[in-house]
Amino acid sequence: MGHANILVFIALYGWIPLILGMFAFMPPRRAAIYGFLIAWLFLPMYEIPLHPFTEYNKMSAASIGVLLSALIFDSASVFAFRPRIWDLPMLIWCLCPCVSSVYNGLGLYDGFASMVFQIIAYGLPYFVGRIYFSDLQGLRELATALIIGGLLYVPLCLFEIRFSPQLHRIVYGYFQWEFGQNKRYGGFRPMVFMQNGLGVAMWMTTTTLIAFWMFWSGFRGRLLGIPFGYALMALLVTTLLCHSVGALVFLFAGMIGLALIRWTKSPVWVLLLAMIPPTYMYVRINHIWTGDKLVAKIMKYDPRGARSLGARLKNEMLFLHKAMQHPAYGWGGWNRFQVVDEQDRVIGVPDGMWIIALGHYGFIGLFSLTASLILPMLLMAWKIPARYWAHPGAAPAVVLAVLLGIQMCDFLMNAKLDPIFMLCAGGICGLRFSLREPPAEQPAHWHVTPPLAVVEAART
């Protein structure tokens, strides 16, 4: 390990002024994209305590910076926001820490501090998505920016795959995660400037799936001077080299699901994806499925992966038993949902975001978090007929909605928070039309052309 150098503080404290500059000289939507994307990809993994309520990190720098800049340079868009019924799950998710704290007798102060974190981490990115990406053009620009972000990570990932995860240490002076945990299958998982190798692998899976679907839907041209087909291949190869079995499962499952969507022109595949997380939670909460047989099968091919999965499932049951003691509102803050032995030593590690949400905030928190990611998928399926899902004008919205379902599935085993998904959720929940005719055709040089023509739409 090393010590954080001066660049850590320059990058974090300087990011909000830089976002202000971007809003001053760029279109607000583009500045909002860059404000979140560059922060998430390149700012250090570091937290500066801001007592008494929260910590200042790359996520809060992006969220606060974009909202502040929007209020100064584009206040009309901010004040044009009108809440809708679809925003209710996110509102509940942001407020439930306060409810849980009061219920557990921890007081309003503790609840308010937890609520501030929830709003910054989830609510503000969602709100930015609602005001800037709630149309097909905005979702297309967001999807394009994510692909570019993936391409920027390709050489950095390849460097760390070859020479081990060193970039964060070289630039900021320290490793952001335990180095040994990123050794896999005779090589290294790249961490670059994210929390760990799992986060990078899921990021590359996300951008590869977006590029795959958009290429198959007819998008061509160049990105960063690279022909789009070659860009897709670079993303795919890099994702394969990230040495993450879970990310590869999501990658190929996503490709198969998108192929089925294209071939059948049926919404059933999106509905099935939306049902996976609630079904898993149901069978685990009711002890219908233990996972022992699955672990035994995986043990024959990947002993290390099987042991890791077995440990996750075992820990999950420990925390599930503790969570069911306060099922409605959870245990509140201060990690009171942790399982301890007779000597008050913590037992096990909660890996999945779903079990953490259930332990902290009970079913009210779990339901609201799940609905915040699943509901946009259902809204997309309702507003855009399945026969148009592979159309270039609608393809970005479709793939971003599918990725929300994949993120919720990843929450079953991991707790990596990516604010980009909150942007997508907010944008899709803000769509105000149902397509009656195909959206406008996408120009050949789609990344440098003027905005899409106005789609033929009827307001619901």
C-alpha positions as CSV (number, residue, x, y, z in Angstrom):
1,M,0.0,0.0,0.0
2,G,1.1,3.6,-0.4
3,H,-0.1,7.0,0.7
4,A,-2.4,9.3,-1.3
5,N,-0.4,12.0,-3.1
6,I,-1.4,15.5,-3.8
7,L,-3.1,14.6,-7.1
8,V,-5.9,12.8,-5.2
9,F,-7.0,16.1,-3.6
10,I,-6.4,18.2,-6.7
11,A,-8.6,15.8,-8.8
12,L,-11.4,15.5,-6.2
13,Y,-11.6,19.1,-5.1
14,G,-10.9,20.4,-8.7
15,W,-13.7,18.3,-10.3
16,I,-16.6,20.5,-9.4
17,P,-14.9,23.7,-10.8
18,L,-14.1,21.7,-14.0
19,I,-17.8,20.6,-14.3
20,L,-18.8,24.3,-14.0
21,G,-16.4,25.1,-16.8
22,M,-17.9,22.3,-19.0
23,F,-21.4,23.7,-18.5
24,A,-20.2,27.1,-19.3
25,F,-18.8,26.1,-22.7
26,M,-20.7,22.9,-23.7
27,P,-24.3,22.0,-24.3
28,P,-25.7,21.0,-20.8
29,R,-26.5,17.4,-21.8
30,R,-23.0,16.8,-23.0
31,A,-21.5,18.4,-20.0
32,A,-23.6,16.3,-17.7
33,I,-22.4,13.1,-19.5
34,Y,-18.7,14.1,-19.2
35,G,-19.2,15.2,-15.6
36,F,-20.3,11.8,-14.6
37,L,-18.3,9.6,-17.0
38,I,-14.9,11.1,-16.6
39,A,-15.2,11.2,-12.9
40,W,-16.2,7.6,-12.7
41,L,-13.5,6.4,-15.0
42,F,-10.5,8.5,-13.9
43,L,-10.9,10.1,-10.5
44,P,-9.3,8.3,-7.5
45,M,-11.0,5.8,-5.2
46,Y,-10.7,7.9,-2.1
47,E,-13.1,9.3,0.5
48,I,-12.7,12.5,2.4
49,P,-15.0,12.7,5.5
50,L,-17.4,15.6,5.4
51,H,-18.7,15.6,8.9
52,P,-21.3,15.3,10.1
53,F,-23.2,13.7,7.3
54,T,-21.3,12.1,4.5
55,E,-18.0,11.5,2.6
56,Y,-16.7,13.4,-0.4
57,N,-15.6,11.0,-3.2
58,K,-15.7,10.7,-7.0
59,M,-19.4,9.9,-6.9
60,S,-20.4,12.9,-4.8
61,A,-18.1,15.2,-6.8
62,A,-19.9,14.2,-10.0
63,S,-23.4,14.3,-8.5
64,I,-23.0,17.6,-6.7
65,G,-20.9,19.2,-9.5
66,V,-23.5,18.4,-12.2
67,L,-26.5,19.5,-10.2
68,L,-24.8,22.7,-9.1
69,S,-23.7,23.5,-12.6
70,A,-27.2,22.8,-14.0
71,L,-28.7,25.1,-11.5
72,I,-26.3,27.9,-12.5
73,F,-26.2,27.5,-16.3
74,D,-29.4,25.5,-17.1
75,S,-31.9,26.3,-14.4
76,A,-34.7,26.1,-16.9
77,S,-34.2,22.4,-17.4
78,V,-34.0,21.8,-13.6
79,F,-37.2,23.7,-12.8
80,A,-39.0,22.2,-15.7
81,F,-38.8,18.8,-13.9
82,R,-42.2,17.4,-13.0
83,P,-42.3,14.3,-10.8
84,R,-44.2,11.3,-12.0
85,I,-45.5,8.1,-10.4
86,W,-42.6,6.2,-11.8
87,D,-40.2,8.2,-9.6
88,L,-41.8,6.9,-6.4
89,P,-39.5,3.8,-6.0
90,M,-36.4,6.0,-6.1
91,L,-37.9,8.6,-3.7
92,I,-38.7,5.8,-1.3
93,W,-35.2,4.3,-1.6
94,C,-33.7,7.7,-0.8
95,L,-35.9,8.4,2.2
96,C,-36.0,4.9,3.7
97,P,-32.8,5.3,5.7
98,C,-34.5,8.0,7.8
99,V,-37.6,5.8,8.4
100,S,-35.4,2.8,9.4
101,S,-33.4,4.9,11.8
102,V,-36.4,6.3,13.6
103,Y,-38.0,2.9,13.7
104,N,-34.9,1.4,15.4
105,G,-34.6,4.3,17.9
106,L,-31.4,5.7,16.3
107,G,-32.9,9.2,15.9
108,L,-33.4,11.6,13.1
109,Y,-29.7,12.7,13.0
110,D,-28.5,9.3,12.1
111,G,-31.3,8.8,9.6
112,F,-30.6,12.1,8.0
113,A,-26.9,11.3,7.6
114,S,-27.7,8.0,5.9
115,M,-30.4,9.7,3.7
116,V,-27.9,12.3,2.5
117,F,-25.5,9.5,1.3
118,Q,-28.4,7.7,-0.5
119,I,-29.5,10.9,-2.2
120,I,-26.0,11.7,-3.5
121,A,-25.2,8.2,-4.6
122,Y,-28.6,7.3,-6.2
123,G,-31.0,10.2,-6.2
124,L,-29.0,12.9,-7.8
125,P,-27.7,10.7,-10.7
126,Y,-31.3,9.6,-11.2
127,F,-32.5,13.2,-11.2
128,V,-29.9,14.2,-13.7
129,G,-31.0,11.3,-15.9
130,R,-34.6,12.5,-15.7
131,I,-33.9,16.1,-16.8
132,Y,-31.3,15.4,-19.5
133,F,-31.8,11.9,-20.9
134,S,-35.5,11.4,-21.0
135,D,-35.9,11.2,-24.8
136,L,-34.5,8.9,-27.5
137,Q,-31.8,11.4,-28.5
138,G,-30.6,11.8,-25.0
139,L,-30.4,8.1,-24.4
140,R,-28.6,7.7,-27.7
141,E,-26.0,10.3,-26.7
142,L,-25.6,8.6,-23.3
143,A,-25.1,5.1,-24.9
144,T,-22.5,6.6,-27.3
145,A,-20.6,8.2,-24.5
146,L,-20.5,4.9,-22.6
147,I,-19.0,3.1,-25.6
148,I,-16.4,5.9,-25.9
149,G,-15.7,5.4,-22.1
150,G,-15.2,1.7,-22.8
151,L,-12.7,2.4,-25.6
152,L,-10.8,4.8,-23.4
153,Y,-10.4,1.9,-20.9
154,V,-9.2,-0.6,-23.5
155,P,-5.5,0.4,-23.6
156,L,-5.5,0.9,-19.8
157,C,-7.0,-2.5,-19.2
158,L,-4.5,-4.2,-21.6
159,F,-1.6,-2.5,-19.8
160,E,-2.7,-3.8,-16.4
161,I,-3.5,-7.3,-17.8
162,R,0.1,-7.4,-19.0
163,F,1.9,-5.6,-16.1
164,S,-0.6,-6.1,-13.2
165,P,-2.9,-3.4,-11.7
166,Q,-0.6,-0.5,-11.2
167,L,-2.1,2.6,-12.7
168,H,-3.9,3.9,-9.6
169,R,-0.7,3.5,-7.6
170,I,1.4,5.2,-10.3
171,V,-1.0,8.2,-10.6
172,Y,-2.4,8.5,-7.1
173,G,0.2,6.8,-4.9
174,Y,-1.7,3.8,-3.5
175,F,-3.5,0.6,-4.4
176,Q,-7.3,1.0,-4.1
177,W,-7.9,-2.7,-3.4
178,E,-6.0,-5.7,-2.1
179,F,-3.5,-6.5,-4.8
180,G,-3.7,-10.3,-4.4
181,Q,-7.4,-10.5,-5.0
182,N,-6.9,-9.5,-8.6
183,K,-4.8,-12.5,-9.6
184,R,-7.0,-14.9,-11.6
185,Y,-6.3,-17.9,-13.9
186,G,-2.6,-17.2,-14.3
187,G,-3.1,-13.5,-15.0
188,F,-4.4,-10.2,-13.6
189,R,-7.7,-8.5,-13.4
190,P,-7.3,-4.8,-14.3
191,M,-8.5,-2.3,-11.7
192,V,-7.5,0.9,-13.5
193,F,-9.2,3.7,-11.5
194,M,-12.2,1.7,-10.2
195,Q,-12.8,0.0,-6.9
196,N,-11.6,-3.4,-8.0
197,G,-11.3,-5.9,-10.9
198,L,-15.0,-6.9,-10.7
199,G,-16.0,-3.3,-11.3
200,V,-13.8,-3.0,-14.3
201,A,-15.0,-6.3,-15.8
202,M,-18.7,-5.3,-15.4
203,W,-17.9,-1.9,-16.9
204,M,-16.3,-3.5,-20.0
205,T,-19.3,-5.9,-20.2
206,T,-21.7,-3.0,-20.1
207,T,-20.0,-1.1,-22.9
208,T,-19.5,-4.2,-25.0
209,L,-23.2,-5.1,-24.8
210,I,-24.2,-1.5,-25.8
211,A,-21.8,-1.6,-28.8
212,F,-22.9,-5.1,-29.8
213,W,-26.6,-4.2,-29.9
214,M,-26.1,-0.8,-31.6
215,F,-23.8,-2.4,-34.3
216,W,-26.3,-5.1,-34.9
217,S,-29.0,-2.5,-35.2
218,G,-27.2,-0.7,-38.0
219,F,-24.9,1.9,-36.4
220,R,-21.8,2.5,-38.3
221,G,-19.3,5.3,-38.7
222,R,-16.3,5.9,-36.4
223,L,-15.6,6.5,-32.7
224,L,-12.4,8.1,-31.6
225,G,-11.3,7.6,-35.3
226,I,-11.9,3.8,-35.0
227,P,-14.4,2.1,-37.4
228,F,-17.3,1.0,-35.2
229,G,-16.9,-2.7,-36.0
230,Y,-13.2,-2.7,-34.9
231,A,-14.3,-0.8,-31.8
232,L,-16.7,-3.5,-30.9
233,M,-14.0,-6.2,-31.4
234,A,-11.6,-4.2,-29.2
235,L,-14.2,-4.0,-26.4
236,L,-15.1,-7.7,-26.7
237,V,-11.5,-9.0,-26.6
238,T,-10.7,-6.7,-23.6
239,T,-13.7,-7.9,-21.7
240,L,-12.7,-11.6,-22.3
241,L,-9.3,-10.8,-20.9
242,C,-10.6,-9.3,-17.7
243,H,-10.7,-12.8,-16.0
244,S,-14.2,-12.4,-14.5
245,V,-16.4,-15.4,-14.8
246,G,-19.5,-13.5,-13.6
247,A,-19.0,-10.6,-16.0
248,L,-18.6,-13.1,-18.9
249,V,-21.8,-14.9,-17.9
250,F,-23.6,-11.6,-18.0
251,L,-22.0,-10.7,-21.3
252,F,-23.0,-13.8,-23.2
253,A,-26.4,-14.1,-21.5
254,G,-27.0,-10.5,-22.6
255,M,-26.0,-11.2,-26.1
256,I,-28.2,-14.2,-26.3
257,G,-31.1,-12.3,-24.8
258,L,-30.7,-9.4,-27.3
259,A,-30.5,-11.9,-30.1
260,L,-33.7,-13.5,-29.0
261,I,-35.3,-10.0,-28.8
262,R,-34.3,-9.3,-32.4
263,W,-35.4,-12.7,-33.8
264,T,-38.7,-13.0,-32.0
265,K,-39.7,-9.3,-31.7
266,S,-41.3,-10.2,-28.4
267,P,-41.2,-8.4,-25.0
268,V,-41.2,-11.8,-23.2
269,W,-37.4,-11.9,-22.9
270,V,-37.3,-8.5,-21.1
271,L,-40.1,-9.7,-18.8
272,L,-38.2,-12.9,-18.0
273,L,-35.0,-10.8,-17.2
274,A,-37.1,-8.6,-14.9
275,M,-38.4,-11.6,-13.0
276,I,-34.9,-13.1,-12.2
277,P,-34.0,-10.9,-9.3
278,P,-37.4,-11.1,-7.5
279,T,-37.5,-14.9,-8.0
280,Y,-34.0,-15.3,-6.6
281,M,-34.9,-13.2,-3.6
282,Y,-38.1,-15.1,-3.0
283,V,-36.5,-18.6,-3.1
284,R,-33.7,-17.5,-0.8
285,I,-35.9,-15.7,1.7
286,N,-38.2,-18.7,1.9
287,H,-35.3,-21.3,2.0
288,I,-36.5,-23.0,-1.2
289,W,-33.1,-23.1,-2.8
290,T,-29.8,-23.5,-1.0
291,G,-27.4,-23.6,-4.0
292,D,-25.5,-26.6,-2.8
293,K,-26.1,-28.7,-5.9
294,L,-25.0,-25.8,-8.2
295,V,-21.8,-25.3,-6.1
296,A,-21.0,-29.1,-6.4
297,K,-21.4,-28.9,-10.2
298,I,-19.2,-25.9,-10.5
299,M,-16.6,-27.6,-8.3
300,K,-15.8,-30.1,-11.0
301,Y,-14.7,-27.4,-13.5
302,D,-13.7,-24.4,-11.4
303,P,-12.9,-25.2,-7.7
304,R,-11.8,-21.7,-6.8
305,G,-15.0,-20.2,-8.3
306,A,-17.1,-22.9,-6.6
307,R,-15.6,-22.1,-3.2
308,S,-16.2,-18.4,-3.7
309,L,-19.8,-19.0,-4.7
310,G,-20.3,-21.4,-1.7
311,A,-18.9,-18.8,0.7
312,R,-21.2,-16.1,-0.7
313,L,-24.3,-18.3,-0.4
314,K,-23.4,-19.3,3.1
315,N,-22.8,-15.7,4.3
316,E,-26.0,-14.7,2.6
317,M,-28.0,-17.1,4.7
318,L,-26.4,-15.8,7.9
319,F,-27.3,-12.2,7.1
320,L,-30.7,-13.2,5.8
321,H,-31.5,-14.9,9.2
322,K,-30.4,-11.6,11.0
323,A,-32.4,-9.4,8.6
324,M,-35.6,-11.4,9.2
325,Q,-35.6,-10.4,12.8
326,H,-36.5,-6.8,11.6
327,P,-38.1,-7.6,8.2
328,A,-40.1,-4.4,7.6
329,Y,-37.7,-1.6,8.2
330,G,-34.3,-3.4,8.7
331,W,-31.7,-2.7,11.4
332,G,-30.9,0.9,10.4
333,G,-27.4,2.3,10.3
334,W,-24.1,1.7,12.1
335,N,-23.9,-1.8,10.5
336,R,-26.3,-3.2,13.1
337,F,-27.4,-5.8,10.5
338,Q,-24.0,-7.5,10.8
339,V,-23.8,-11.0,12.2
340,V,-21.6,-11.4,15.3
341,D,-20.5,-14.3,17.5
342,E,-20.5,-14.5,21.3
343,Q,-17.5,-12.2,21.6
344,D,-19.1,-9.6,19.3
345,R,-16.8,-10.4,16.4
346,V,-18.2,-10.0,13.0
347,I,-19.0,-13.2,11.2
348,G,-19.0,-13.4,7.4
349,V,-19.2,-10.7,4.7
350,P,-22.4,-9.5,3.0
351,D,-21.6,-9.5,-0.8
352,G,-24.9,-8.9,-2.5
353,M,-26.4,-5.5,-2.6
354,W,-29.9,-7.0,-2.1
355,I,-29.0,-8.6,1.2
356,I,-27.3,-5.4,2.4
357,A,-30.5,-3.4,1.4
358,L,-32.7,-5.9,3.2
359,G,-30.5,-5.9,6.3
360,H,-30.2,-2.1,6.6
361,Y,-33.7,-1.0,5.5
362,G,-35.9,-4.1,5.4
363,F,-38.4,-5.0,2.8
364,I,-39.3,-1.3,2.2
365,G,-35.7,-0.7,1.1
366,L,-35.3,-3.9,-0.9
367,F,-38.6,-3.4,-2.8
368,S,-37.8,0.2,-3.6
369,L,-34.2,-0.5,-4.8
370,T,-35.4,-3.4,-7.0
371,A,-38.3,-1.4,-8.5
372,S,-35.9,1.5,-9.2
373,L,-34.0,-0.7,-11.7
374,I,-36.7,-3.1,-12.9
375,L,-39.5,-0.5,-13.5
376,P,-37.6,1.3,-16.2
377,M,-37.3,-2.0,-18.1
378,L,-41.0,-2.5,-18.0
379,L,-41.7,1.1,-19.0
380,M,-39.4,0.8,-22.0
381,A,-41.3,-2.4,-23.0
382,W,-44.6,-0.6,-22.7
383,K,-43.7,2.6,-24.4
384,I,-41.7,1.2,-27.4
385,P,-43.3,-1.7,-29.2
386,A,-41.1,-4.8,-29.5
387,R,-41.1,-4.6,-33.3
388,Y,-39.1,-1.4,-33.1
389,W,-36.5,-2.6,-30.5
390,A,-33.9,-3.3,-33.1
391,H,-34.5,-0.1,-35.0
392,P,-31.5,2.3,-34.9
393,G,-33.7,5.1,-33.4
394,A,-34.8,2.9,-30.4
395,A,-31.9,0.5,-30.0
396,P,-29.9,2.7,-27.4
397,A,-33.0,2.9,-25.1
398,V,-33.6,-0.8,-25.4
399,V,-30.0,-1.9,-24.6
400,L,-29.8,0.6,-21.6
401,A,-33.0,-0.8,-20.2
402,V,-31.7,-4.4,-20.6
403,L,-28.5,-3.4,-18.8
404,L,-30.6,-2.2,-15.8
405,G,-31.9,-5.7,-15.5
406,I,-28.4,-7.1,-15.7
407,Q,-27.2,-4.7,-13.0
408,M,-30.0,-5.8,-10.7
409,C,-29.0,-9.4,-11.3
410,D,-25.4,-8.4,-10.4
411,F,-26.7,-6.9,-7.2
412,L,-27.7,-10.5,-6.2
413,M,-24.0,-11.3,-5.7
414,N,-22.1,-8.0,-5.6
415,A,-22.6,-4.5,-4.2
416,K,-20.7,-2.4,-6.8
417,L,-22.5,0.9,-7.3
418,D,-22.2,2.5,-10.7
419,P,-23.9,5.9,-10.9
420,I,-24.2,5.5,-14.7
421,F,-27.0,3.1,-14.2
422,M,-28.9,5.6,-12.2
423,L,-28.6,8.0,-15.2
424,C,-30.1,5.4,-17.4
425,A,-32.9,4.6,-15.0
426,G,-33.9,8.2,-14.7
427,G,-33.8,8.8,-18.4
428,I,-36.0,5.8,-19.2
429,C,-38.5,6.6,-16.5
430,G,-38.8,10.1,-18.0
431,L,-39.8,9.0,-21.5
432,R,-43.1,10.8,-22.1
433,F,-44.4,9.1,-25.2
434,S,-45.4,5.8,-26.7
435,L,-44.2,5.2,-30.3
436,R,-46.9,4.6,-32.8
437,E,-44.6,4.7,-35.8
438,P,-40.9,3.8,-36.2
439,P,-38.4,6.4,-34.8
440,A,-36.4,8.4,-37.3
441,E,-33.7,6.4,-39.2
442,Q,-30.2,6.9,-37.8
443,P,-27.7,8.7,-40.2
444,A,-24.7,6.7,-41.3
445,H,-22.2,8.9,-39.4
446,W,-24.3,8.9,-36.3
447,H,-21.8,10.2,-33.9
448,V,-21.1,13.5,-35.6
449,T,-24.5,14.4,-37.0
450,P,-27.2,16.8,-35.7
451,P,-29.8,15.4,-33.3
452,L,-32.4,12.9,-34.4
453,A,-35.4,14.2,-36.2
454,V,-38.5,14.5,-34.1
455,V,-40.1,11.0,-33.8
456,E,-43.7,10.5,-34.6
457,A,-45.2,10.0,-31.2
458,A,-48.4,10.4,-29.2
459,R,-48.2,11.6,-25.6
460,T,-49.7,9.2,-23.1
